[in-house]
Every structure is written in C-alpha cells, then in structure tokens.
Amino acid sequence: MSLPDFDELVKLAKENPEELERIRQQACEELIEEAPEQFKRKLRGLQFKIDMERRRARTPMASCLKISEMMHDSFGQLRKALKEAQSIKPLTLKSVLNEATDSDAPSNSSAHPNNKQASTEESKQRSAVIEFPATT
C-alpha cells in the first residue's frame, strides 16, 4: 500500500478523519503481515497497546506524547540490554582452559608447608566420590 502524500493526509485529517483512520489501520496491518512469522504476535501486541493508549488519551497531542514515552522507555530498555551485553566477557576456549588450569593448581593457602590441614581438606575434596542411589 502506498500512502497518500502529506498534503492529502492533512486534508483527510481535516475533512475525513474516518478515512484517514482506515488508511492507518490498513497500513499497520500490512506491515505486520509482511513481518517474519516469529515477530507477528509481538507486533500485534504492540499495536494493541498503541491503539489502547490512543483511545485512552483525551487529545491527539496526549496520545502522541504517551506513544512517544512508550518508545523512549523501549529504547531505554534496549540501551540497558546492549550495555549489559557489552560488559559480558566472551567465553572462549582459551578462557575455559585458563580457568580449568587455575582451578587445578594448588591454592596459596595449601601451598605453604605449614598449612597441612588446608592441604588435606583440599585433597579430600578432589578425591571425593559422589554416590547416586541405584534405580530400580
């Protein structure tokens, strides 16, 4: 669907708001239908929220401000998620091997010859066997 030009939309808003609303709904529906299947449900939910905010608003400007607020909230959530994703250290084979090697090395507390109790406890933990009950 191709939208009318801006001047035509302004004219419709003044003279035939019902037609403008029909065009808006049709454009939204076509956009959702063109989306990949895995996004359609979420897009329909978002469109429902937008439509409800438009109905609840007392004026078109109030509606516009509320929808703008929704978009800013969504961008804030996206920004937070991206920041958190950047701070996560990527898991690589090298980092896994380094962690495994570090955990196999004796800790500083048991390396000292005067700390035999810590060394004995650590040996017990390493050689512990976990027993599972037999299944019948």
Backbone as a chain_set.jsonl record, in Angstrom:
{"seq": "MSLPDFDELVKLAKENPEELERIRQQACEELIEEAPEQFKRKLRGLQFKIDMERRRARTPMASCLKISEMMHDSFGQLRKALKEAQSIKPLTLKSVLNEATDSDAPSNSSAHPNNKQASTEESKQRSAVIEFPATT", "coords": {"N": [[0.837, -1.173, 0.0], [0.606, 2.15, -0.876], [1.064, 5.218, 0.693], [-0.936, 8.205, 0.733], [0.27, 11.471, -0.288], [1.749, 13.948, 1.937], [0.24, 16.37, 2.053], [-2.275, 15.473, 1.197], [-2.883, 13.716, 3.273], [-3.117, 15.523, 5.391], [-5.333, 16.942, 4.511], [-7.24, 14.87, 4.584], [-7.263, 14.404, 7.359], [-8.508, 16.698, 8.261], [-10.937, 16.811, 6.816], [-11.978, 14.214, 6.464], [-11.667, 12.262, 8.782], [-12.278, 9.608, 9.41], [-11.647, 8.122, 7.117], [-8.906, 8.567, 7.035], [-8.175, 7.194, 9.374], [-8.886, 4.597, 8.613], [-7.011, 4.167, 6.58], [-4.667, 4.292, 8.117], [-4.976, 2.042, 9.823], [-5.027, 0.001, 7.899], [-2.467, 0.257, 6.769], [-0.884, -0.378, 9.004], [-1.698, -3.029, 9.481], [-0.864, -4.277, 7.09], [1.894, -3.95, 7.298], [2.474, -5.513, 9.562], [1.676, -8.014, 8.606], [3.613, -8.436, 6.651], [5.844, -8.91, 8.129], [8.298, -11.217, 9.509], [7.191, -14.454, 10.591], [7.782, -15.118, 13.292], [7.74, -12.678, 14.599], [5.247, -11.574, 14.416], [3.201, -11.945, 16.398], [4.165, -10.483, 18.581], [4.301, -7.941, 17.428], [1.601, -7.471, 16.925], [0.673, -7.35, 19.55], [2.032, -5.074, 20.434], [0.873, -3.17, 18.718], [-1.722, -3.294, 19.664], [-1.379, -2.209, 22.261], [-0.632, 0.404, 21.551], [-2.93, 1.273, 20.206], [-4.757, 1.179, 22.339], [-3.706, 3.15, 24.043], [-4.075, 5.362, 22.429], [-6.868, 5.486, 22.394], [-7.429, 5.943, 25.073], [-6.372, 8.435, 25.531], [-7.063, 11.902, 25.981], [-6.734, 13.87, 24.116], [-5.419, 14.307, 20.76], [-2.759, 15.192, 20.953], [-2.025, 14.383, 23.547], [-2.138, 11.656, 23.166], [-0.074, 11.322, 21.311], [2.124, 12.111, 22.901], [2.097, 10.115, 24.888], [2.579, 7.783, 23.396], [5.079, 8.426, 22.417], [6.476, 8.44, 24.831], [6.303, 5.719, 25.425], [7.94, 4.72, 23.384], [10.426, 5.86, 24.09], [10.856, 4.594, 26.558], [11.122, 1.969, 25.674], [13.433, 2.195, 24.083], [15.206, 2.832, 26.111], [15.255, 0.436, 27.569], [16.351, -1.234, 25.622], [18.853, -0.019, 25.325], [19.942, -0.48, 27.874], [20.057, -3.299, 27.837], [21.876, -3.697, 25.747], [24.151, -2.48, 26.828], [24.631, -4.178, 29.002], [25.166, -6.509, 27.601], [27.549, -5.816, 26.371], [29.257, -5.744, 28.527], [29.595, -8.334, 29.272], [31.916, -10.87, 29.474], [33.303, -12.462, 26.718], [33.006, -15.956, 26.125], [35.599, -18.025, 25.548], [37.593, -20.67, 24.147], [40.177, -20.512, 25.086], [39.861, -18.992, 27.468], [38.323, -20.783, 28.955], [40.066, -22.964, 29.206], [42.127, -21.722, 30.636], [40.807, -21.128, 33.066], [40.249, -23.733, 33.925], [42.833, -24.72, 34.291], [43.753, -22.986, 36.253], [42.064, -23.706, 38.377], [42.946, -26.283, 38.889], [45.47, -25.938, 39.853], [47.387, -25.747, 42.876], [46.018, -23.979, 45.64], [46.979, -20.862, 47.185], [46.766, -21.055, 49.962], [47.112, -23.766, 50.598], [49.575, -24.352, 49.587], [51.659, -23.645, 51.157], [54.01, -25.143, 53.312], [53.502, -25.282, 56.076], [50.793, -25.362, 56.332], [49.18, -27.823, 56.615], [46.672, -28.827, 57.212], [44.825, -27.448, 55.543], [45.757, -28.367, 53.116], [45.211, -31.127, 53.304], [42.398, -31.128, 53.515], [41.752, -30.058, 51.02], [42.699, -32.073, 49.367], [40.952, -34.152, 50.062], [38.558, -33.099, 49.096], [39.054, -33.086, 46.361], [39.285, -35.789, 45.815], [36.87, -36.822, 46.436], [34.027, -38.918, 46.043], [30.992, -38.961, 44.391], [28.114, -40.497, 45.276], [25.365, -42.049, 43.761], [21.995, -42.955, 44.266], [20.88, -46.278, 43.561], [18.833, -47.065, 40.789], [15.655, -48.589, 40.411]], "CA": [[0.0, 0.0, 0.0], [1.335, 3.414, -0.857], [0.325, 6.249, 1.409], [-1.09, 9.49, 0.033], [1.298, 12.421, 0.118], [1.493, 14.641, 3.197], [-0.867, 17.327, 1.917], [-3.514, 14.698, 1.134], [-3.136, 13.218, 4.621], [-3.6, 16.673, 6.172], [-6.701, 17.197, 4.051], [-8.078, 13.796, 5.142], [-7.392, 14.626, 8.8], [-9.469, 17.788, 8.476], [-12.229, 16.613, 6.16], [-12.483, 12.842, 6.523], [-10.802, 11.531, 9.71], [-12.569, 8.166, 9.367], [-10.854, 7.563, 6.019], [-7.51, 8.586, 7.489], [-8.037, 6.096, 10.334], [-8.918, 3.353, 7.839], [-5.706, 4.061, 5.913], [-3.684, 3.986, 9.165], [-5.16, 0.651, 10.221], [-4.632, -0.857, 6.785], [-1.007, 0.302, 6.662], [-0.339, -1.134, 10.139], [-1.975, -4.448, 9.253], [0.01, -4.758, 6.012], [3.259, -4.008, 7.821], [2.555, -6.687, 10.438], [1.585, -9.21, 7.766], [4.865, -8.601, 5.916], [6.907, -9.258, 9.074], [8.519, -12.654, 9.697], [6.183, -15.093, 11.435], [8.133, -15.112, 14.716], [7.54, -11.343, 15.166], [3.872, -11.096, 14.227], [2.442, -11.901, 17.656], [4.676, -9.36, 19.365], [3.883, -6.707, 16.748], [0.157, -7.291, 17.175], [0.57, -6.918, 20.936], [2.465, -3.677, 20.486], [-0.152, -2.354, 18.062], [-2.85, -3.24, 20.592], [-1.035, -1.232, 23.3], [-0.678, 1.739, 20.941], [-4.342, 1.603, 19.978], [-5.39, 1.45, 23.639], [-3.246, 4.467, 24.509], [-4.745, 6.375, 21.589], [-8.262, 5.586, 22.829], [-7.482, 6.488, 26.434], [-5.926, 9.827, 25.558], [-8.141, 12.886, 25.818], [-6.482, 14.669, 22.913], [-4.396, 13.715, 19.889], [-1.424, 15.522, 21.461], [-1.787, 13.497, 24.69], [-1.868, 10.349, 22.569], [1.27, 11.397, 20.725], [3.1, 12.153, 23.988], [2.129, 8.813, 25.543], [3.248, 6.831, 22.492], [6.484, 8.83, 22.435], [7.006, 7.95, 26.104], [6.467, 4.272, 25.265], [9.124, 4.487, 22.552], [11.617, 6.188, 24.878], [11.031, 3.505, 27.524], [11.612, 0.81, 24.934], [14.832, 2.464, 23.736], [15.969, 2.729, 27.354], [15.438, -0.993, 27.852], [17.3, -1.742, 24.624], [20.169, 0.534, 25.67], [20.404, -1.214, 29.053], [20.396, -4.664, 27.417], [23.115, -3.641, 24.958], [25.248, -2.19, 27.752], [24.906, -5.406, 29.743], [25.776, -7.466, 26.67], [28.936, -5.394, 26.145], [30.067, -5.988, 29.723], [29.782, -9.777, 29.45], [33.168, -11.355, 28.903], [33.004, -13.573, 25.809], [33.526, -17.26, 26.51], [36.448, -18.588, 24.504], [38.265, -21.903, 24.551], [41.35, -20.116, 25.862], [39.45, -18.612, 28.817], [37.881, -22.001, 29.643], [41.268, -23.726, 29.557], [42.829, -20.999, 31.703], [40.069, -21.326, 34.311], [40.433, -25.123, 34.331], [44.211, -24.838, 34.753], [43.834, -22.254, 37.517], [41.375, -24.445, 39.439], [43.717, -27.484, 39.173], [46.694, -25.551, 40.548], [47.153, -25.631, 44.31], [45.752, -22.615, 46.077], [48.043, -20.302, 48.012], [46.627, -21.488, 51.348], [47.602, -25.131, 50.799], [50.916, -24.484, 49.034], [52.617, -23.428, 52.224], [54.219, -26.412, 54.016], [52.97, -25.236, 57.437], [49.331, -25.406, 56.286], [48.869, -29.195, 56.224], [45.234, -29.072, 57.34], [44.184, -26.966, 54.326], [46.175, -29.256, 52.045], [44.483, -32.376, 53.483], [40.998, -30.868, 53.169], [41.66, -29.882, 49.575], [42.877, -33.404, 48.764], [39.704, -34.889, 50.263], [37.547, -32.571, 48.185], [39.377, -33.511, 44.99], [39.124, -37.231, 45.642], [35.526, -37.225, 46.863], [33.218, -39.613, 45.054], [29.582, -38.728, 44.599], [27.372, -41.728, 45.084], [23.981, -41.863, 43.376], [21.205, -44.158, 44.616], [20.586, -47.182, 42.445], [17.454, -47.002, 40.323], [15.072, -49.92, 40.256]], "C": [[0.883, 1.237, 0.0], [0.46, 4.475, -0.198], [0.152, 7.477, 0.529], [0.013, 10.445, 0.494], [0.839, 13.205, 1.352], [0.296, 15.581, 3.11], [-2.213, 16.617, 1.87], [-3.881, 14.144, 2.513], [-3.672, 14.33, 5.534], [-5.049, 16.966, 5.812], [-7.672, 16.146, 4.608], [-8.3, 14.003, 6.644], [-8.439, 15.684, 9.099], [-10.869, 17.433, 7.98], [-12.826, 15.216, 6.33], [-11.601, 11.996, 7.455], [-11.047, 10.022, 9.723], [-11.754, 7.479, 8.272], [-9.375, 7.522, 6.389], [-7.25, 7.443, 8.465], [-8.045, 4.749, 9.621], [-7.574, 3.117, 7.159], [-4.627, 3.673, 6.93], [-3.769, 2.514, 9.574], [-4.708, -0.31, 9.135], [-3.116, -0.895, 6.647], [-0.348, -0.508, 7.786], [-0.51, -2.634, 9.921], [-1.066, -5.015, 8.164], [1.452, -4.894, 6.493], [3.441, -5.242, 8.705], [2.52, -7.969, 9.606], [2.872, -9.475, 6.985], [6.022, -9.02, 6.814], [7.097, -10.77, 9.129], [7.557, -13.207, 10.751], [6.498, -14.977, 12.922], [7.928, -13.751, 15.383], [6.089, -10.877, 15.134], [3.098, -10.963, 15.534], [2.871, -10.703, 18.495], [4.263, -8.024, 18.739], [2.392, -6.434, 16.961], [-0.077, -6.811, 18.617], [0.965, -5.458, 21.106], [1.428, -2.759, 19.851], [-1.387, -2.223, 18.955], [-2.587, -2.197, 21.686], [-1.132, 0.198, 22.761], [-2.122, 2.171, 20.735], [-5.058, 1.933, 21.287], [-4.969, 2.814, 24.185], [-3.904, 5.584, 23.699], [-6.187, 6.567, 22.043], [-8.389, 6.241, 24.204], [-7.141, 7.967, 26.488], [-7.09, 10.778, 25.295], [-7.979, 13.714, 24.544], [-5.474, 13.95, 22.03], [-2.97, 13.998, 20.383], [-1.07, 14.635, 22.66], [-1.446, 12.092, 24.2], [-0.44, 10.295, 22.024], [2.34, 11.363, 21.82], [3.224, 10.799, 24.68], [2.858, 7.778, 24.685], [4.741, 7.151, 22.413], [7.168, 8.334, 23.712], [7.237, 6.437, 26.04], [7.72, 3.954, 24.45], [10.404, 4.776, 23.329], [11.896, 5.111, 25.922], [11.63, 2.277, 26.844], [13.084, 0.996, 24.541], [15.719, 2.392, 24.967], [16.248, 1.284, 27.724], [16.446, -1.61, 26.89], [18.718, -1.276, 24.95], [20.762, -0.225, 26.85], [20.846, -2.622, 28.67], [21.699, -4.685, 26.616], [24.327, -3.353, 25.839], [25.635, -3.432, 28.534], [25.595, -6.436, 28.849], [27.237, -7.109, 26.4], [29.818, -5.74, 27.326], [30.318, -7.472, 29.963], [31.056, -10.2, 28.732], [32.866, -12.536, 27.981], [33.694, -14.858, 26.263], [34.32, -17.824, 25.335], [37.095, -19.861, 25.034], [39.463, -21.575, 25.432], [40.962, -19.764, 27.295], [38.986, -19.834, 29.617], [39.081, -22.818, 30.085], [42.038, -23.049, 30.676], [42.132, -21.2, 33.043], [40.245, -22.75, 34.817], [41.831, -25.325, 34.903], [44.364, -24.154, 36.1], [43.184, -23.037, 38.647], [42.112, -25.734, 39.794], [44.981, -27.173, 39.956], [46.404, -25.445, 42.036], [46.922, -24.176, 44.695], [46.873, -22.151, 46.985], [47.969, -20.807, 49.45], [47.207, -22.883, 51.569], [49.027, -25.31, 50.287], [51.979, -24.337, 50.117], [52.772, -24.709, 53.035], [53.655, -26.43, 55.428], [51.452, -25.364, 57.476], [48.879, -26.781, 55.807], [47.374, -29.488, 56.29], [44.494, -28.64, 56.084], [44.517, -27.89, 53.165], [45.41, -30.579, 52.111], [43.023, -32.217, 53.09], [40.82, -30.758, 51.658], [41.816, -31.224, 48.867], [41.614, -34.23, 48.892], [38.634, -34.425, 49.284], [37.793, -33.047, 46.755], [39.088, -34.996, 44.776], [37.747, -37.728, 46.057], [34.782, -37.872, 45.703], [31.76, -39.341, 45.377], [28.841, -40.018, 44.292], [25.924, -41.393, 44.766], [23.212, -43.125, 43.752], [20.887, -44.974, 43.376], [19.104, -47.032, 42.071], [16.92, -48.403, 40.112], [14.11, -49.955, 39.1]], "O": [[1.81, 1.343, 0.803], [-0.726, 4.603, -0.5], [0.995, 7.759, -0.323], [0.616, 10.241, 1.548], [-0.322, 13.126, 1.753], [-0.561, 15.585, 3.993], [-3.19, 17.104, 2.44], [-5.057, 14.107, 2.877], [-4.57, 14.101, 6.344], [-5.885, 17.206, 6.684], [-8.775, 16.475, 5.044], [-9.407, 13.796, 7.141], [-9.175, 15.576, 10.08], [-11.863, 17.721, 8.645], [-14.047, 15.059, 6.338], [-10.874, 11.118, 6.99], [-10.137, 9.246, 10.013], [-11.232, 6.383, 8.476], [-8.679, 6.552, 6.089], [-6.209, 6.791, 8.387], [-7.287, 3.852, 9.989], [-7.06, 1.999, 7.161], [-3.776, 2.83, 6.646], [-2.751, 1.827, 9.658], [-4.076, -1.325, 9.426], [-2.539, -1.961, 6.432], [0.62, -1.232, 7.554], [0.415, -3.413, 10.148], [-0.551, -6.124, 8.309], [2.145, -5.846, 6.133], [4.454, -5.935, 8.603], [3.266, -8.907, 9.885], [3.185, -10.629, 6.69], [7.068, -9.439, 6.319], [6.17, -11.525, 8.832], [7.166, -12.502, 11.681], [5.596, -14.762, 13.731], [7.941, -13.667, 16.611], [5.748, -9.88, 15.77], [2.411, -9.963, 15.747], [2.033, -9.994, 19.052], [3.914, -7.085, 19.454], [1.986, -5.288, 17.154], [-0.933, -5.961, 18.859], [0.315, -4.704, 21.831], [1.135, -1.689, 20.385], [-2.02, -1.168, 18.996], [-3.465, -1.395, 22.003], [-1.65, 1.089, 23.434], [-2.491, 3.301, 21.053], [-5.87, 2.857, 21.339], [-5.795, 3.547, 24.728], [-4.247, 6.632, 24.246], [-6.679, 7.695, 22.074], [-9.328, 6.992, 24.466], [-7.578, 8.674, 27.396], [-7.979, 10.492, 24.493], [-8.957, 14.194, 23.97], [-4.75, 13.074, 22.504], [-2.083, 13.154, 20.251], [0.07, 14.185, 22.775], [-0.572, 11.425, 24.754], [0.294, 9.334, 22.257], [3.346, 10.668, 21.684], [4.328, 10.378, 25.023], [3.658, 6.994, 25.194], [5.569, 6.243, 22.349], [8.305, 7.864, 23.671], [8.244, 5.936, 26.539], [8.468, 3.035, 24.782], [11.367, 4.014, 23.237], [13.053, 4.755, 26.147], [12.533, 1.634, 27.38], [13.883, 0.066, 24.654], [16.861, 1.941, 24.883], [17.354, 0.948, 28.146], [17.291, -2.411, 27.292], [19.669, -2.053, 24.861], [21.942, -0.575, 26.838], [21.89, -3.09, 29.124], [22.525, -5.582, 26.787], [25.402, -3.912, 25.625], [26.819, -3.715, 28.713], [26.497, -7.147, 29.29], [28.07, -7.997, 26.219], [31.008, -6.004, 27.151], [31.171, -7.828, 30.776], [31.245, -9.927, 27.547], [32.242, -13.507, 28.408], [34.834, -14.831, 26.728], [33.77, -18.067, 24.261], [37.131, -20.089, 26.243], [39.734, -22.275, 26.407], [41.637, -20.177, 28.239], [39.227, -19.912, 30.822], [39.115, -23.313, 31.211], [42.55, -23.721, 31.571], [42.797, -21.419, 34.056], [40.379, -22.959, 36.023], [41.994, -26.031, 35.898], [45.029, -24.679, 36.993], [43.697, -23.038, 39.766], [41.93, -26.246, 40.899], [45.512, -28.042, 40.649], [45.29, -25.089, 42.423], [47.545, -23.265, 44.149], [47.635, -22.969, 47.5], [49.005, -20.972, 50.095], [47.746, -23.152, 52.643], [49.632, -26.351, 50.544], [53.083, -24.864, 49.982], [51.768, -25.313, 53.414], [53.351, -27.507, 55.939], [50.877, -25.467, 58.56], [48.276, -26.91, 54.742], [46.864, -30.301, 55.519], [43.629, -29.369, 55.597], [43.661, -28.168, 52.324], [45.002, -31.101, 51.073], [42.468, -33.076, 52.406], [39.867, -31.292, 51.091], [41.136, -31.482, 47.873], [41.232, -34.933, 47.956], [37.899, -35.233, 48.715], [36.852, -33.37, 46.03], [38.693, -35.407, 43.685], [37.488, -38.931, 46.032], [34.885, -37.446, 44.553], [31.342, -39.479, 46.527], [28.931, -40.558, 43.19], [25.321, -40.547, 45.427], [23.713, -44.236, 43.579], [20.656, -44.436, 42.294], [18.244, -46.892, 42.94], [17.649, -49.298, 39.684], [13.522, -50.998, 38.818]]}, "num_chains": 1, "name": "protein.A"}
